[in-house]
Amino acid sequence: MKDIARLTGLGLATISSYFNGGNVREKNRVKIEKAIEELHYEVNEVARGLKTNATKTIGVVIPELNNIFCAEIITGMEDILRSHGYATIVCDCRTDKKLEQEAVEFLIRRRVDGIINMPVDETGAHLKKFQKTGKPIVLIDRKIQGIPCDSVLVDNKKAAEYAMQLFIEKGHKKIGIIGGPEGIFTAEERLEGYYTAASDVDGFVSQLRALTDPAVHSAAAARSAEGHQRYTKAAVLSYWKNCYASLLPQAQPVPQARGDLHL
C-alpha cells in the first residue's frame, strides 16, 4: 500500500479505506485503481485476514447440495454476498449430524466471518463452538432453541393449512400427512397447521392420522401411508422437496415437480 500511496500522493488511511470497502472520493478511487493497475498490485487476503481477523468469507452448511430447494437458496445467497465483496464456502453434510459437525469445525479453522446453516442437528450442538466466537449465525428454514441468532423462515403452519383447505374444498374426507422427522421445526409447524385446518371441520379430526417419516423426500415414504390407512389423499408436505404431491390408493407415481398438486 505504501507504493500506491507514493504513486497517488494519497495517505495510507485513504488507501486502506478503499481496500476495506470504505467511502472514498471518486477522484481518489480513480487514482488508486490506476496505481493498482500500473503496479500490478494484488491484495494478499490471507495476510489481511490475519491482521484484521476478517476473511471476507461466509460458510454455508446445508443438508443436501443436490436438492433443488437448497441449490436455489445457495444461488441467491452467493449473488448477495458477492455483491458485498464476500466469498462463500459451501459444505454439504448429506443430512448427517456428524458430517455437519465436521463441516462447522472445518469452517472455524478457515476463520470464516459467519455461518449460514440449514441445520440437521435440532439441538444446535454443532454450532456451540462457533457461537463462542461472537461471529454471526443465520439459520435457514428452521429454528434451534438455545441458539440466539437470526432465522430466515416461511410460515409453514399457514402453508399446511392452505394445503389442507384445498383438499377439504374438493370434498376429500381422509387426508394423511407425511410431514418430516419429529423434532424438526418446520415439520412440527406443518403438522400444527394440518391439525388446525382439520379442527375447523366438524367430525373430521377423528379421520386423521399423522405420519412422520424420516425418508419424507422419497416416493416410497408417501406410499407407506397405505399401510396405515386407505386415505383418499395424502398431503405430502415434504421439507426437502418443498412441494405438495398427491398419493392415491392406486399407488400412482408421486409427482416430483414443485407445485404439481393433483386434486
FENKARA-V789008 format. One record per run of one state. SS is the DSSP state (@ for helix, = for strand, . for the rest). FROM is the first residue (numbers start at 1). LEN is the number of residues. Records with the same first field share a line. If there is no record, write none. Layout:
# FENKARA-V789008
SS->FROM-LEN + FROM-LEN
This chain:
# FENKARA-V789008
.->1-1 + 9-3 + 20-6 + 40-5 + 53-4 + 63-5 + 84-3 + 93-4 + 110-4 + 118-7 + 132-4 + 141-9 + 153-3 + 170-5 + 179-6 + 200-5 + 208-2 + 212-7 + 228-5 + 237-1 + 239-4 + 244-20
@->2-7 + 12-8 + 26-14 + 45-8 + 68-16 + 97-13 + 125-7 + 156-14 + 185-15 + 205-3 + 219-9
=->57-6 + 87-6 + 114-4 + 136-5 + 150-3 + 175-4 + 210-2 + 233-4 + 238-1 + 243-1
